[in-house]
Amino acid sequence: MNNIGKYNSTLINILFLMFPLSIILGNLFINLNIFFLCVFASIIYNKELKKFKINFFDKIILIFFFYTLVTLIINFLESYFGEEIFPQQIISKTLFYFRYLALYLVIRFLITQNIANLNWFSYICSICAIFVCVDIFFQFFFGKNIFGMVSPGARHYSSVFGDEVIAGGYLQKFSLFTLFLPFVLIKKSFYKIAIQLIFFVIFTFGIILSGNRMPLVLFVFSFFIFALFNKELRKKILTIFFIFFLFLGLNLNFNQTFKINMSNFYISGKNLANTFFIKDPTNLSIETWQLPYVRPFYCGKHIWGKNPFFGGGIKSFRNAEVGCGSHPHNYYLEILADLGLFGLSIILTFVFLLLYRIFKKITLLSPSSYVLDNKIMPFFLIFVIEFFPIRSSGSFFTTNNSSIIFIILAILVSLTYKKKNYN
C-alpha cells in the first residue's frame, strides 16, 4: 500500500510540475494538464477531498465563481426579454471557466496535505525561465532559436513562443524563482547578493530582447519590491539603484532598438493616461487612435458604462463593440466590462484581504524588520505584479493568465495558513 501511495503522489506531482512547461507549449497542453490533474487527484484522494475544509479565502473564490453564473443568467434574461440573440460563446466560456475553480481547490488540497512539492515546482520554473532566456540570446545572435524558429519581427525575439510575442511576460514571472535557488541562498551575504544581481541583469537583457516593454518595467519593479523585503538587499538598495540606472543608460545610448521601444512606451503611456479622462473620443486624432492600446482602453471604459453593476458576462467584451478587439488590455477594465462593479469588488476584497494576511504574517514572524520567507516570496511577487492596477496586460480570462493566477492564489493562500516558518 505504501508503494501505491508513493506512486500516486509521484503521478500527481508530475502533473503539478508540468504547469511551467505547459504554459510554454500552449493552451491545449494547459487545459490537458488541468484536466488530468483534477481528475486524477479526485480519483486518488476522493475521500480526503470530501473531508477537506475550505477556509475564508476559498469561500470568496466560490462566491466569485457563483457570481459569474449570476451575471450570465442576468444577461441571458435581459437578451431573452429584449428579444435579442444572446451569444452562445458567453455561455460556454462561463461554464468552461469553472475548470479554474477545480484547479484552485485541488492545488489548495495538495499543498495543505503536503502532497505537492513546491520546492521542485520552483526548480522547474527556474529551469524553464533559464531555458527561454538562453534561447532568446541564441535567437538574437544566430537569427534562429535552438529549434530553428525565427523571430516574428526585428524588435521581438520570441524564443519557443513563435508568433506570440510573450516571451518577456513569461520571463517576468518565472525568472523570479531563480533568485531563491539553493545555491543562490548561500550563507555569505556578499556572494548571495552578487548572484542575485547577476540573474537580475541576465533576465533583464532577455526581456529587453523579447521586445516586451511592460514585462520589463514589471520585472524591475518586482525586483525592487523583493529588495525592500530582503534584509541584505535592503542595505544595498542605493547600490542596486546605481547599477540599474547605469545599465539603463548604457542601453539607451548603445541599443537603438531599446531606445525606440522606451520612447514609444513613454508616449503610449502618456496617451493611455489621457484616455481615461476622454468623454468625447471624436476629439482624438486618427494618429492617437492608432496608438497601441488607446482604442481598447477607451472601449473598456465605454462598454463598462453600459452595464456598470453586473457587466456583460465572461468574454462579452469582444462581442460588445465592433473594432474594440478581444479585451481592453487591463485586468481591471476587463473585469469591470465583463463582471461589473460587483465582480471587481469580489476580486479586490480577495486581493486586499490576502495582502493583509501576508503582511500580518510578516510582522508576526519578524516584528523587528519586514522579512518575507523565501518560500512565499516568488509567489508573492507574481501575485502583486499580476494585480498591479496601472499596467497593460493580456486578458484576465485567457487560459494562460487564468491558470497562472489561480495556481498562484491557491499556493499563496495555502502557505499563509501554514504554521511552519519556511525561512
Salt bridges, closest charged atoms under 4 A:
ASP58 OD1 - ARG108 NE 2.89
GLU232 OE2 - LYS192 NZ 3.53
GLU321 OE2 - HIS302 NE2 3.55
GLU321 OE2 - LYS306 NZ 2.29
GLU386 OE2 - LYS173 NZ 3.52
GLU386 OE2 - ARG391 NH1 3.73
